[in-house]
Amino acid sequence: MIYRILAEQVVDAPQHVAYQLAADVSRYPEFLSGLEGARVHGDLVEMTARVGPLSLTWTCKATFEPCNTITTTLCQGPFRSLTGRWSFTPHGGKTKVTLELRVEPAVGPRFIERLVAKAMESQVEKSIKAFRKRIDQLREEQIAQPIDGQPQPATA
């Protein structure tokens, strides 16, 4: 059975900034909990994540459409199928970020597949929230950059 997992957040950043953060896959472990590793080899992305009690590693082919989408398709890993899609849409001076996964676990009986799908759903929700938090953090760091040696106060 294929499970569709969808999460959305509006982030306070231009579309190209949100896209660049998502496209920098090798830095995901810095801000995505549960992600133990992410390596990029050309258009291949290898990830290792903790999903509940399991540590899962998979490799996907990534297709980047600058500022608009990042699409991944499973090449190898513990799933029958896995596709992912990050989408970035202008939203009133901000950006709506959508992360959609379609996953078909290949780990055993149906009830175990449901557990894996539920754990992945939870991880996708955590990931999109962490993504927004990272955008906010980077924006605050940028605001606090010194001009002529003087730190600037952060303003809302």
C-alpha positions as a printed Julia matrix, in Angstrom:
156×3 Matrix{Float64}:
  0.0    0.0     0.0
  1.3    3.47   -0.92
  0.96   6.13    1.77
  0.77   9.81    0.8
  2.22  12.21    3.37
  1.82  15.97    2.92
  3.06  18.88    5.03
  3.02  22.62    4.33
  4.43  25.73    6.0
  4.59  29.38    5.04
  8.09  30.68    5.7
  9.21  34.28    6.01
 11.74  34.15    3.19
 11.83  34.76   -0.55
 11.23  31.74   -2.75
 14.88  31.46   -3.86
 16.15  31.48   -0.24
 13.72  28.73    0.84
 14.67  26.7    -2.23
 18.41  27.1    -1.58
 18.04  25.85    1.98
 16.12  22.76    0.81
 18.57  22.13   -2.05
 21.53  22.06    0.39
 20.76  18.44    1.29
 24.14  17.67    2.89
 23.34  20.17    5.68
 19.98  18.6     6.62
 21.41  16.71    9.63
 22.3   20.1    11.17
 18.64  20.97   11.68
 16.46  17.92   10.95
 16.06  15.71   13.99
 16.17  12.02   13.28
 18.33  12.46   10.2
 21.64  10.81   10.93
 23.33  11.49    7.6
 22.89  12.99    4.15
 25.42  12.72    1.34
 25.19  13.99   -2.21
 26.94  12.27   -5.12
 26.02  14.19   -8.29
 22.28  13.7    -8.71
 22.16  10.89   -6.12
 21.29  11.59   -2.5
 21.94   9.05    0.24
 20.13   9.53    3.55
 20.13   7.7     6.85
 17.29   8.44    9.24
 16.01   7.17   12.52
 12.34   6.26   12.01
 11.02   5.14   15.36
 13.3    2.34   16.55
 14.7    1.72   13.06
 17.71   3.23   11.32
 16.97   3.34    7.59
 19.33   4.21    4.72
 18.19   4.88    1.18
 19.43   6.44   -2.04
 17.32   8.62   -4.32
 17.86  10.34   -7.64
 17.22  14.06   -7.16
 15.97  16.44   -9.84
 16.33  20.15   -9.1
 14.2   22.78  -10.82
 15.78  25.95   -9.39
 13.5   27.99   -7.12
 10.47  25.78   -7.84
 10.78  22.07   -7.0
 13.07  19.32   -5.83
 11.89  15.83   -6.74
 13.4   12.58   -5.49
 12.84   9.03   -6.68
 14.06   5.93   -4.87
 17.0    4.06   -6.41
 17.78   1.76   -3.5
 16.56   1.28    0.04
 14.12  -0.41    2.41
 10.99   0.67    0.54
  9.06  -0.77   -2.37
  8.75   2.8    -3.59
  9.53   6.29   -2.33
  9.08   9.6    -4.1
  9.4   13.03   -2.58
  8.68  16.52   -3.77
  9.55  19.88   -2.25
  7.57  22.75   -3.83
  8.13  26.47   -3.32
  5.36  28.96   -4.13
  5.37  32.75   -3.6
  2.87  33.64   -0.88
  2.42  37.37   -0.25
  6.09  38.25    0.17
  6.78  34.92    1.85
  7.04  31.38    0.5
  4.7   28.44    0.89
  6.81  25.3     1.22
  5.16  21.95    0.56
  6.77  18.59    1.23
  5.0   15.56   -0.16
  6.13  11.96    0.17
  4.62   8.85   -1.35
  6.02   5.83    0.39
  5.37   2.12    0.14
  7.25   0.39    2.96
  8.79  -3.02    2.37
  9.42  -4.14    5.9
  6.97  -6.95    6.55
  3.34  -7.43    7.5
  0.76  -4.72    6.85
  0.63  -3.55   10.5
  4.42  -2.97   10.46
  4.09  -1.08    7.17
  1.46   1.15    8.83
  3.8    1.77   11.76
  6.62   2.77    9.4
  4.27   5.03    7.42
  3.03   6.69   10.65
  6.62   7.22   11.82
  7.51   8.75    8.45
  4.44  10.99    8.59
  5.57  12.25   12.0
  9.08  12.82   10.64
  7.79  14.8     7.65
  5.78  17.07    9.99
  8.86  17.57   12.19
 11.0   18.23    9.11
  8.79  20.95    7.65
  8.59  22.67   11.06
 12.37  22.42   11.48
 12.76  23.86    8.0
 10.66  26.89    8.96
 12.59  27.25   12.23
 15.91  27.12   10.33
 14.68  29.85    7.94
 13.73  32.01   10.94
 17.1   31.33   12.57
 19.02  32.29    9.43
 16.94  35.45    9.03
 17.69  36.46   12.64
 21.4   35.79   12.12
 21.35  37.95    9.0
 19.58  40.79   10.84
 22.16  40.62   13.62
 25.14  40.91   11.24
 27.34  43.86   12.2
 27.42  46.95   10.02
 30.6   49.01   10.56
 31.43  46.73   13.5
 28.17  47.46   15.35
 25.62  44.67   15.85
 22.16  45.63   14.64
 19.16  45.06   16.91
 16.76  42.38   15.73
 13.38  43.81   14.8
 10.14  42.02   14.24
